[in-house]
Amino acid sequence: MIVTAVSACLHALDGRLRIKVAAVKGSSQKAEAIERRLQACEGITKVTANPVTGSVLVLYDSQQLKQEEILDVLKRQGCLSESGRMRTVAENGDAAQPGFSQELVQTLVRSTIEFALQRLVYTLI
């Protein structure tokens, strides 16, 4: 399975990793193959590969397995580029842009207000 398109780490938390894998997009066979391969790894509790989005979600025990080990399995399977380095969870946290947390809080407040207003309108109707 050779990949020419770009793969990227979309989201990483301790014990949860979402990766964009170009080989998965449009191929349910490749998605199933990746799921089987990763599910066989000790420490991985759940794998979901989505052929529509090209996304692979991996839930794992971070005490048994490291993020880099999961990425290495995908590299050995030919799903990720050797040259493209992906950031680890710690690096993702360090790379947060200034003001990101403020934007997040504003979004949460806006969503809460919208939800409260919807409930109010439904109650009045």
Secondary structure, DSSP 8 states (H G I E B T S, - for coil): ----S--EEEEEETTEEEEE-TTTTT-HHHHHHHHHHHHTSTTEEEEEEETTTTEEEEEE-TTT--HHHHHHHHHHTT-S-SSS----HHHHHHT--TTHHHHHHHHHHHHHHHHHHHHHHHHH-
